[in-house]
Amino acid sequence: VDEPGLCSFTFPALVDRNPVVLSVSSDGNAPMLARLLRSRLELMLPANYGRIAQLLGELRGPVAERITDPAQRLRFWEDLVDGPVAELVLAGREAEARTHITAVLARTAGVRGEVWLVGAGPGDPDLLTIKAWRLMQKADVVLYDRLVAPAIVDLCRKDAERVYVGKRMAEHSLPQQDINALLVSLAGEGRRVLRLKGGDPFIFGRGGEEIEALAEHRIPFQVVPGITAAAGCACYAGIPLTHRDHARSVRFVTGHRRDGAVQFRGDDFLDEEETLVFYMGLVALPDICRGLIEAGRDPTTPAALVQQGTTARQRVLVGSLASLPDIVASHDVKAPTLLIIGGVVTLHQKLSWYEGGASD
Amino acid sequence: VDEPGLCSFTFPALVDRNPVVLSVSSDGNAPMLARLLRSRLELMLPANYGRIAQLLGELRGPVAERITDPAQRLRFWEDLVDGPVAELVLAGREAEARTHITAVLARTAGVRGEVWLVGAGPGDPDLLTIKAWRLMQKADVVLYDRLVAPAIVDLCRKDAERVYVGKRMAEHSLPQQDINALLVSLAGEGRRVLRLKGGDPFIFGRGGEEIEALAEHRIPFQVVPGITAAAGCACYAGIPLTHRDHARSVRFVTGHRRDGAVQFRGDDFLDEEETLVFYMGLVALPDICRGLIEAGRDPTTPAALVQQGTTARQRVLVGSLASLPDIVASHDVKAPTLLIIGGVVTLHQKLSWYEGGASD
C-alpha cells in the first residue's frame, strides 16, 4: 500500500474494442499519490465510452475529408466527445447521434467563438463541478472577478489568457456593460471564452445580463450552474437551510445594491418558518438586524455570519438579531460573508463538522 | 491530432522531488479519447501537490511504526491526502499540518466509520462536484434514493455496496427514522458510508435530520453541497433566478408536504420582484397557481415548469399563472419537476441554450 511501485491498468469498458492503457508509475515518495491518481482516473470514463470510441473511428475518414484545417478538426472532435452527441451515444441513441453529426459536419464552415458562463462555487476548489473543470481546460481566454478564489483561477488551462474584470462594491474595475461587450468581442474573434463567476451565475451573479448581450449578437453560449454561497456555507457550517422543525422554505436576498444603499424593508420578512439568507450582507448587517426587529421579528431570532465559507479561512459567528451586530463588530471579519437568519442556525452547534483555520 | 499514437507525460508540479509519470497510450480508434484523458488528468493535481508528496515521504516511517494494520494505514494516508492536512499544506501552513498529523496519529487507535452526506446535483452527472466524485470512489457503502439519477449511482466505486432507500411521496420504501438508524449502524460497523441525495442535502433534502442522528451517536460526518434543482434547472433552461430588471431575490418553497396535503397560502408570496421556485410542485401546480391569483397576483405572471432539468429529457413548459395548469395537463409530464414563477421566466425564450431530448 505505502510502498513505492508501478501500476499499470486498462479501463475495462474500453477493452473490447479500443483499449486505452494508462500506466501510473510513482517514484520516490509519492506512492499514495499514484494510488489516488489511479482511483481518480475513472472520473473521465462513463461506463460505455467504448461506443463513442467506435463511432469516432468510423468518422475519422469523412471528417478529415470535410474539415481540412487541423485546428478546426481538433475542435470538431472535442465538441463531438464533450457535446450532445456523446450524450446521445451514451443514452443508446446512436441513430440520432449520427444524424446530428452529419448536420454539424455540413455546417462546419468556419470556427465560431463561444462563451461559457460558469459558476465557480463558493471557494473550495473541490466544490467545482466536473463540467466547470472540463471547460476550464478548454477555454482560450478566462474572464474572472474577485469573487472567484485564486486557487480556482489557477486550475484553468495553463496557456489560457486570464483577464481580471474586477467587481467590488466600491471599485468597479470594469462596468457591467464593458464586461458584456468584451465577451461579445472575444467570442467574435472566434475564441472560446470562459466567464468564471463566484457561486452560481444565475443567483446574484448578473449572469443573465451577460448572456443577454451574447444572445443579441447570436453568439453561442452555455450556462453552467455552480454551488451558490448559501448552499456551500450552509453545508460547511452545519446549518441546514430547510428543516422540518425550523424552516419550510428559504429565501436568498442581496444585502447591498449597486448604488451602495440598502433598500431593506423588514416587514417583507416576517415568516418565522423561513430561513433568510443575505448575500453580501456584511456592510448592511446592522441595518438588516435592526430592520427585522423593528418590523416585529423576535430579537432572539438566531443569526449567523459565515466568513469565507468552505475555505480554510471559514469562520462562523453565531448570535441573535439583537446580538450579532456587536459580535461581528468585535471581530476582524473579511469578505465574502453570508448572513443566515432563522431557527436553523441553532443546529450549528450540534452539526458543525468543518474546521476552518480562521481564529482571532 | 486525430492520429492513433502514444503519449507520455509528467506532471510538472511533481517533477522537482516526486515525479509521477503517466503514460497514456491509445490503440485502434481511440486517439481523441487518449488526448481528452490526458487533458483531464490534471484535475487531480493542484499546482503544489509536490509539497504534500514530500510530507508523505517524511511520514512513512513514523506512520508504519504507529499504525500496523495495513487497512487502517491505507485509510490514514487517504484521509491525510484528502483531508484538512492537505489543505493546510497547499495553503503554505506546513507547521500546522504537522501538528494536526501528530494529533491524528496519536488518537488513531481503531478504525472509525463515518458518513458523507453528499448532494448529487440535479441529474446531469457532469454537475457532480469534484468532491462528491472523490467520496464516491472511497465509500464502502452507498445509500441513495429515487431522486439520484441512475447514471450517477453507476459512478460510485464498483465494489461499493449499494442500498436503495426509496422515498417517493406515495411509497416510502424506508421511513426517515429507519434511514437515520441505518446510517448510524453502518458507520458503527466501521464502514465509510456515502449518503447520496438528489440536489443539495440541506435544501429540501432532510439531510439535517440524518446528520442529527449521527451527531447524537458521535459518528464523524461531512456534508457536501450539491447543485440544487433550482440552480441546475435555471441555468439549463436559460432562466436567471435573479435579474435586475425582474427579481431582486429568490425563494425556494416545497410544493408538497409529507402528508400529501398542500398547505399553501398565496398571500405569503405577493412580491412581484421576487422569483418563486417550487420544488416537487407538479401535483400541487393547479393549487399553487390558483392560490397566487386569488391572493392578488397578476394572472399573466410568467411561470415555467421544468421537467427532468439538466438531463437529456429536459423539457420546459412556459405559460402564465392562468395558463400553465392547462398547458401542463395537456402534456405527459414526468417527475422530477421544478416550477419557476416570476418575470425572469420571460427571459427563457431569449436565453435558452440547452436542447433536451424530450418532445411530445
Interface residues (C-beta under 8 A of the other chain):
Chain A: V1 D2 L14 R17 N18 P19 V20 V21 L22 S23 V24 S25 S26 D27 G28 N29 A30 M32 L33 A34 L36 L37 S39 R40 L41 E42 L43 M44 P46 A47 Y49 I52 A53 Q54 L56 G57 E58 R60 V63 A64 P70 R73 L74 W77 E78 L80 V81 D82 P84 E87 L88 A91 R93 E96 G119 G121 P122 D124 P125 D126 L127 L128 T129 I130 K131 W133 R134 Q137 K138 A151 D154 L155 D200 P201 F202 I203 F204 G205 R206 G207 G208 E209 I211 E212 A215 P220 F221 Q222 V223 V224 P225 G226 I227 T228 A231 G232 A234 C235 Y236 G238 I239 P240 L241 T242 H243 R244 R248 S249 V250 R251 F252 V253 T254 R258 D268 D271 E274 A312 V344 L347 K350 L351 W353 Y354 E355 G357
Chain B: V1 D2 L14 R17 N18 P19 V20 V21 L22 S23 V24 S25 S26 D27 G28 N29 A30 P31 M32 L33 A34 L36 L37 S39 R40 L41 E42 L43 M44 P46 A47 Y49 I52 A53 Q54 L56 G57 E58 R60 V63 A64 P70 R73 L74 W77 E78 L80 V81 D82 P84 E87 L88 L90 A91 R93 E96 G119 G121 P122 D124 P125 D126 L127 L128 T129 I130 K131 W133 R134 Q137 K138 A151 D154 L155 D200 P201 F202 I203 F204 G205 R206 G207 G208 E209 I211 E212 A215 P220 F221 Q222 V223 V224 P225 G226 I227 T228 A231 G232 A234 C235 Y236 G238 I239 P240 L241 T242 H243 R244 R248 S249 V250 R251 F252 V253 T254 R258 D268 D271 E274 A312 V344 L347 K350 L351 W353 Y354 E355 G357
